Amino acid sequence: MIEIKNRVIERIDDITIDGRNGDSEGLTLEHCLIHELDLTAVRFLGRVTICNCIIDKLGLHSTVFAGGLTFTGNVVMSDIDYQMGGHNNEEMVISNNLFHGFFSFFDCIFEKQLTVKENIFLKGTDLLTRENKGFDNCFFGGLVLSGNIGKLNIMP
């Protein structure tokens, strides 16, 4: 488990978080300014907590949060492309964030509950878009939505 607080960071990626064979025990980032947070193709076995950070660029393609995710109070400047992700054995919470770019969800499988609340999506998201039964997002553990600003069903 890696814990980083109160730092300015140029880049965090699979090598930084010691992702042996693409797996990582977990990650906590709090009160950081991160220029690039690239979690592409990392499978987190432990919980990931990212709170009160400013992130210039966020990469989530094929990221698995098996241990769950708490993503709260952050500002993300870039578009986010979250494909083939989720696969969570614990709850994922995305709350009180400001997303400046488009947040794309594609072919994500949420095994346990996904909570998306009190976020601002300036360019929107396709979280709720239904376009192809084989690749639509699945919410097997349930989906809780409340207090979000911005469109949640935009076609990319």
C-alpha positions in Angstrom: 0.0 0.0 0.0 1.4 3.4 -1.0 0.4 6.5 0.8 1.3 10.0 -0.5 0.1 13.2 1.1 0.7 17.0 0.7 3.1 16.7 -2.4 3.5 18.1 -5.8 4.1 15.1 -8.1 5.1 15.2 -11.8 3.9 11.6 -12.6 2.5 8.6 -10.9 2.1 5.4 -13.0 2.3 1.6 -12.7 6.0 1.6 -12.0 5.6 4.3 -9.3 3.0 2.3 -7.4 4.9 -1.0 -7.7 2.4 -2.8 -9.9 4.0 -6.2 -10.1 2.4 -8.0 -13.0 -0.1 -5.1 -13.2 -1.3 -5.7 -9.6 -1.1 -3.3 -6.7 -2.1 -3.6 -3.1 -3.7 -0.2 -2.9 -3.0 3.6 -3.0 -3.8 6.7 -1.0 -3.3 10.1 -2.4 -4.4 13.1 -0.4 -3.9 16.9 -0.8 -1.6 16.5 -3.8 -1.0 18.4 -7.1 -0.4 15.7 -9.7 0.5 16.6 -13.2 -0.1 13.1 -14.6 -1.8 10.2 -12.8 -1.7 7.2 -15.1 -3.3 4.2 -13.6 -3.8 2.5 -17.0 -4.0 -1.3 -16.8 -3.4 -1.5 -13.1 -5.4 -4.0 -11.0 -5.7 -2.7 -7.5 -6.3 -5.5 -5.0 -6.6 -3.0 -2.1 -8.6 0.1 -1.7 -7.7 3.2 -3.7 -8.4 6.6 -2.0 -7.8 9.8 -3.9 -9.0 12.9 -2.0 -8.6 16.6 -2.3 -6.1 16.5 -5.2 -5.7 18.6 -8.4 -4.9 16.3 -11.3 -3.9 17.7 -14.7 -4.2 14.4 -16.6 -5.9 11.2 -15.4 -5.5 7.9 -17.2 -7.9 5.0 -16.2 -8.1 2.8 -19.3 -8.5 -0.9 -18.2 -8.1 0.0 -14.5 -9.6 -2.5 -12.0 -10.5 -1.4 -8.5 -11.1 -4.8 -7.0 -10.6 -3.4 -3.5 -12.9 -0.4 -4.1 -12.4 3.3 -4.8 -13.0 6.5 -2.9 -12.5 9.5 -5.3 -13.7 12.6 -3.6 -13.0 16.3 -3.5 -10.7 16.3 -6.6 -10.4 18.6 -9.6 -9.5 16.8 -12.8 -8.5 19.1 -15.7 -8.3 16.5 -18.6 -10.8 14.2 -20.4 -11.0 10.8 -18.8 -11.3 7.6 -20.8 -12.4 4.8 -18.5 -12.8 1.6 -20.6 -13.0 -2.0 -19.4 -12.8 -1.0 -15.8 -14.6 -1.4 -12.5 -14.6 -5.1 -11.6 -14.9 -4.0 -8.0 -15.4 -6.3 -5.1 -16.0 -3.3 -2.8 -18.0 -0.1 -3.2 -16.7 2.6 -5.5 -17.6 6.2 -4.6 -17.0 9.2 -6.9 -18.2 12.3 -5.0 -17.7 16.1 -4.7 -15.4 16.3 -7.7 -15.0 18.9 -10.5 -14.4 17.3 -13.9 -13.3 19.9 -16.5 -13.1 17.4 -19.4 -15.4 14.7 -20.7 -15.6 11.6 -18.5 -16.1 8.6 -20.8 -17.2 5.3 -19.3 -17.2 2.4 -21.8 -17.6 -1.3 -21.2 -17.2 -1.0 -17.4 -18.5 -3.8 -15.1 -19.4 -2.6 -11.6 -19.7 -5.8 -9.4 -20.5 -3.9 -6.2 -22.3 -0.6 -5.8 -21.1 2.5 -7.6 -22.1 5.8 -6.0 -21.8 9.0 -8.0 -22.9 12.0 -6.1 -22.4 15.8 -5.9 -20.0 16.0 -8.8 -19.8 18.7 -11.5 -19.3 17.3 -15.0 -18.6 20.4 -17.1 -18.4 18.6 -20.4 -20.6 15.7 -19.2 -20.2 11.9 -19.1 -21.6 8.9 -20.9 -22.0 6.9 -17.7 -25.7 6.2 -18.5 -25.5 6.1 -22.3 -27.0 3.0 -23.8 -25.6 2.3 -27.3 -24.4 -1.3 -27.6 -25.7 -4.1 -25.3 -22.3 -5.8 -25.5 -20.4 -2.8 -24.3 -22.8 -0.8 -22.2 -21.8 -0.2 -18.6 -23.2 -2.8 -16.1 -24.2 -2.0 -12.5 -24.6 -5.4 -10.9 -24.1 -4.0 -7.4 -26.4 -1.1 -8.0 -25.9 2.5 -9.0 -26.6 5.5 -6.7 -26.8 8.9 -8.3 -27.6 12.2 -6.5 -26.9 15.9 -6.7 -24.7 15.7 -9.9 -24.5 18.7 -12.2 -24.0 18.0 -15.9 -25.3 15.5 -18.4 -24.8 11.9 -17.5 -25.9 10.3 -20.8 -24.0 12.2 -23.5 -23.0 10.3 -26.6 -19.2 10.5 -27.0 
